[in-house]
Amino acid sequence: MEWGGQVELVEVPVSWTPDDFPQMEFLLNAALPGLSGYDKTLGMWRTDFDYMLDEEPGGDFCITFHPQVIGRGGRMTILQDLIAHMKAADATFRRVADVAADWKAAHPLPGAAR
């Protein structure tokens, strides 16, 4: 294997934990747990967010919501609870594209055109 040169690509990592699909959907024979209780899911998301605040102040908490998953019934209530929890911690809400653009501006690639 040979590493290539650096490129102007910003990867925003994702994980199954802060994602609504594996927590709330059911797939027969899937390795994902699915259909978790709302309290369990909200607790996981809040705990991950709080950990980020403690360990990486000013960090970015990337969570994935699929409208066809989170946008049903009681699921909207846990989203409202999560947003209220985040607002109480003075979180700001931004688009991933803006986070990536800010990171690129703060960490310019050597020799890259501006």
ABEGO torsion letter per residue (X at the ends): XBBBBBBBBBBBBBBAABBAAAAABBBBGBABAEGBBAAAAAAAAAAAAAAAAAABBGBBBBBBBBAAAAABEAAAAAAAAAAAAAAAAGBBBBBAAAAAAAAAAABBBBGBBX
